[in-house]
Amino acid sequence: MKRISVDIGGTFTDCFVAWDGRYIQSKALTTHHNLAQGFNEALDHACTTLDLRRDSVLHEVDSVRYATTLGTNALIERRGPQVGVIVTAGFEATIPLSRGRGYGEGLDELAKNDMSSGTRPDPLVPQTLIRPVDERIDYSGEVLLELSRDGVRRALRELVDAGAEALVVCLTNAVQNPGHELAVQEIFLAEYPAHQLGAIPMLLSHQLSGRKGEYVRAMSAIVDAFLHATMYHALSELEQNLRDHGYSRPMLVIHNSGGMAQLNSTDALQTIHSGPVAGISASEHLATQASLGNVVATDMGGTSFDIGLVPADGVKHYDFMPVIDRWLVSVPMIHLVTLGAGGGSIASYNRLHQSVSVGPRSAGSDPGPACYDRGGLLPTVTDADLLLGYLTPERYAGGQIKLNPQRSEFAIDEEFGDYLDLEPVEVARLIKAEVDEQMANGMAKELRIRGYLPAEFTMLAYGGNGPLHCCGIARHLGIDRVLAPPYSSVFSALGAGNMPQLHIHERSVPLVFFDASTKAIFTDFTRFNGIVAELEDKGRADLRRQGLPETAVRHRLELDMRYGNQLVTMAVVAQKPRLDGIGDVVGLMQLFANDYGRRFGQGSQSPEAGIRATTIRVASYVQGDTVEFDTAPPDGSATAAAPVGSRLCHFAGVAGAVDTPVFDESALEPGRSVPGPAIVTTPTTTYLVEPGWRIETGAHGAIWFLANPREQEDRQ
Amino acid sequence: MSDPGAAQFTPQDQEGVAAFLAGTTLFLGPDPEIMNDHRMAPRTADEDRLLSGPIDANALDRVRKRIVAGLDEAFEMMEQTGAAPGAKWGDLTSAVYSASGDLIHISTGGVLAFASVLHYPVRFISKYWANDPSVGIHDGDAFIHNDARYGNIHNTDQSMILPVFYDGELIAWVATIIHEGENGAKEPGGMPSSSESAYDDGIRMSPFKIVERGQIRRDLLTFLQNSVREPKLQYQDLKVKLYSAQRIKERLVALLDEVGRDAFVASLRKSLEDIEAEARRRIAELPDGTFRVNFFSDSTLRENVLLKYPCAVTVKGDELTVDWRGAAPQFLNRAFNATLGTAKCGLGQAVLGFFWPDLPRGISVMNPMEVLTDEGSCINPGLEAPLGQSLQGAFKTFGVVQALFAKMQYSCPEKYGSLIAPWFNQINTFLFGGLTQHGEFVGNVCADLNGMGGGARAHRDGENSMAPFFAAMADLGEQEIIEDDVPFLQLISKKIKRDAQGFGKHRGGMGYEIAVAARGTPLWGFATVSSGSKFPAVPGLFGGYGCPSYPLAKIKGVNVFQQMQGAPRNWSFDFETLMNAQPFTGARYTTHHMGMGFELADEGEVYMICQGSGGGYGDVLERDPEAVMADVEAGYLSPETARDVYFVVSDPATLAVDLAATEAARAEERQARLGRGRPYGDFVNEWVTPEPPQHLPYYGSWGDDNSIIHATAWTTQGPVRVSGPMNQLPQIMLPDPNLLALAAQQARIAELEARLQKLDGQ
């Protein structure tokens, strides 16, 4: 297998090249003015390792795949066209009011709770660019009021006159009956042919999302319209660059649904958060290959801590209404939680409880932690890590940033000195404990709310600060093994290399599987199977359009189910692609009950209130070759690595300073072990092995943190 | 000389009498000793021991965070699994209480007030059921409760209360609360505005055991299901609350295993004491003095009246006294009365929701606060007073306190929230009930109650329809999803109501129009439960205007869905146009106050209301003319209002502001104001009367003397003004407005018949 996969982040472009069993990772700075430059540089680094020319490599690879945070950044920076929106009359303020709660989406809890200061973000579409048209369709799709065609013409004219550069149409209940949205498009094309307006795109909401929910569907279309041009131009530029250098196959773009598709089959909205989702996908692949069982994937960087779940039971955890930047949208996205905790998180004195708090404010990278000596005056997690002895001042970030511990001491003293009768290093110990526990609490909540026990999980720790804090986090959770995965510094890029080409199609279709009043069980199999077949056809057509053979297409059928009138549904993966009899319906209800009981407690199920399926979803995919790892957990045969020095460090639960061996990257070669306490310093990452833990290393740079049996006993 | 009677009682006699009296209690009603005490319990000897020595504040703080994480987990669980509209759209909470019943922590999201009245039933359970052999408190038990007289905002909220035992010791309580809606009240939906007695308020669950050692009592569950219109909802959400509370309990027990009993207990108590200490510190920052405001409500929800809600907050050192004496008396056959506990929730919400939103939400924030009320007033009524719309009282006690806090903190250098004009404080929404398109009987409330407009801030406008003042991050929902479950459409769903804003230098956040019509149901009806149709529900701040008043409008005797098919041009998605143009021949167009009791609606009949605006901040003449015209451009303001209220002169075609002309117009208006102005003494002489106008159905004190209450009582001779101290007033009961209307019609008929007879005689 020869393949290139790339994750274009805000700072770095990560590249992973699979070349007939050889795996090469490389990085370059992201070049925002022209993404191709950063990509070429990263690829060139890999080519140097392969001793091949870039053109030769591009000519021979089976695919080039991109995950990117480009869309997220464009949204944050509000770089996009003026979007005009047509809505059903009577719903003019649905978008500006953002379900009321839009003022707090994407903010921390304190900001959400301070209603006196609550302020909605600057809108992507102001009220002045929203036009109503007279029409109304009811919940079942019946037309109650015909579309006013003159009203559509008037609305279009006003929006164009007002300078709209992209148009969105979101009419109420359009997913049930798209007739009026299609009619608006028809009028638009007739009234404003391309030669008049150029290429003003018009997006119809029902084509972006098959789910009910007029606000989230409108926002999905608006975000898509807003990002479309930026994404399309940037990615087209990348594709042209590939063409220029000998690559002739379609470029593939990673989707946040956990799959990927060609550029021309990709909505901009589907690319948001695709980098972190690719990381979760890599975790899933790794978990399967190495039989890791339940895995919780964590990515701790400078400002945030991402959590993703990969349970062994195969349950897919989606966010159907994720928040993107400050906006609630409707797109089935792989579940991903981001906590505001990272190396740059600011520590402060909590006057109320006379304790140490960490976050949610972050010093970011500019000015950064106090020890960066770049003007930052507030103490951060990184300052604490430095004072505790974990970081090597002269080797931080490959030696690019010289850390100044005096700055850290000063910052801690300034913030805490008046209140706590403690030395700065003791305060640092509290900061470390606090941030570790915060992240552990966040992970515990994510796992427990879904019915999982944290102690039954393997934690994957990647991202710059993951290996430094993973022991501390795991200890709080009762997790006894942590894997800093192979190629962890380009882990999302690696994930992109393993994802299947996948399209998801879904329809809101209220189906009563069990009617509590009549005690009747669903029997309209023809209708159900017809919808599934229709969704499969759509997915198959998508994949065929990308040149994939129909015979290779596989489908996964998922139903969103609920009891009674609950709002939130749970995804149930059907064991069969069709319903052939009432037994199949009972089977689905049982699957739902099992998962519901596991999540919310056995006995919490309430089938007596009725059981409904609200959405039918089909994931159509073609599974390609994947990267093979030798990542079996250590068997105890590792040999001890030799330290290169030692220094005094401070650890939670251990009084005073501990003379701690320090290792360099050679300690991470396959088959080595490092007992804790220890520090392993590499140019990009620091591995902290806390007392009671040890490191054992596997192939491809897999690094296992294992709790010693005694540590486990102590916990029990 | 000794008392000869006293000598007859020996200690044994006294013991016997006490035992006799204890054994002959007729029924365990709400206990005034519990219900009048909003403060946390004193330290127990055990808590004193734990906190007297050196403590690890960081370790205890981490215990606190773990507890809150558990509450958040349960909150999310309830939100995901709850079936009531309230659960779906944010009207729920989870909480932890100490063994003494003090509210310690609540979930980060949700309704603070739900939890902040629940210490009353927790204490009731502890006091009365713990040692009662027929009840008892055991591990695995759970108690259900909804009766506001025992501590609840209103009877539509149901709570599940679980004891947490650790090594056999009752160490804490956990509770989960959801606004369930339907409760079997006189009207569907659980908030009956036409309630005429406490027995019209629906099922009243004093705290009782619904789960016995882990088993739901099916007999009691069946009784509850029989008592409400939605037995399915009653069943489903009872389990949701139970399993969510059990989840919290599991987390607490695991935490106890980890940190130990002493650290857990110490953390609970320290959290409370920390909050009190901080509250006192913040009060001490406020300038000493007394701050006063008077609010009025214009409705009993059945008729137009004027109800007074005075408030005087006195700051002295680190303590506050909140004086609500002088408020309107209780009405024994109207639904707007609020228990003292409910009324205090308004204070708690103002403090923790707006004044100090950063403070953890424990009961002890109220420790430095004294609350004064008149017994027998509408915010401290007797047990027989109906409470179906007790929100009215809590909304006003919130509003008066919020209005004062902005003034109290204005000069303080450190502020913990923004300086803000009063938030809109009425639930301008529809309650509904009937048979759905799926054949189920339902009764509940639309999520639009979450669309209250925010007050204007010192630094910017209020946010349009942002949240109810009592629940951050509440949700207006998605109409498409709602229409899947109920047989009515919002034909106007969300459209900002033009000109309906609290004007000011910064304007209040505006509300939106709603027009509903039933379709595809054999039986359906609506109700509305708000005041503020005649007199603004909230005032402005520092010269800003209050919110407008909002009517209910109906178009009856027409099926608009047929009109849409046959004569689509007749329909308009605009409240004003429909009511002014009256496009449907033969239909009846009427406007009303917003206290519409449940009313059956035929298919296609239209009911229209508006969500309300927050108060404005500052003088309209100081508003940026560009901001005024931006509102005009957005359709939020008419050019006429821009000109007449804000004195902004603009080009009618381009809406461009003519700055010079605007300044001239504003200067002219300032001069005109001076002309209209009066010296204060003259104004008082001209305006102030010794008592309320005789024709006005007025209730409450008049002027500064809050010891005398004025009220219009009904006698056999009709309405009579009475005045006196609260405890000397007659009980206020008003006649049924429908009977009055009938009597008026009968009188009119009699008059006409008499005239006819006279004519016949001629």
Interface residues (C-beta under 8 A of the other chain):
Chain A: A89 G90 F91 E92 A93 T94 P96 L97 R99 G100 R101 Y103 G104 E109 L110 K112 N113 D114 M115 S116 S117 G118 T119 R120 P126 Q127 T128 P132 D134 R136 D138 Y139 L144 L145 E146 S148 T172 N173 V175 K212 G213 E214 Y215 V216 N350 R351 L352 H353 Q354 S355 V356 L430 A433 E434 E437 Q438 N441 A444 K445 R448 I449 P510 V512 A516 S517 Y563 G564 N565 Q566 L567 V568 F600 G601 G603 S604 S606 E608 A609 G610
Chain B: A57 N58 L60 D61 R62 R64 K65 R66 A69 D72 E73 E76 M77 E79 Q80 T81 G82 A83 A87 K88 G90 T108 G109 K232 L233 Y235 Q236 K239 V240 Y243 Q246 R247 R251 K270 S271 D274 I275 E278 G353 F354 P357 D358 L359 P360 G417 S418 L419 I420 W423 H438 G439 E440 N450 G451 G454 G455 R457 R460 E463 N464 S465 M466 A467 F469 A472 M473 A474 D475 L476 G477 E478 Q479 E480 I481 E483 D484 D485 L489 Q490 L491 I492 S493 K494 K495 I496 Y512 A515 R519 F561 M564 Q565 P568 W571 F573 E633 A634 G635 Y636
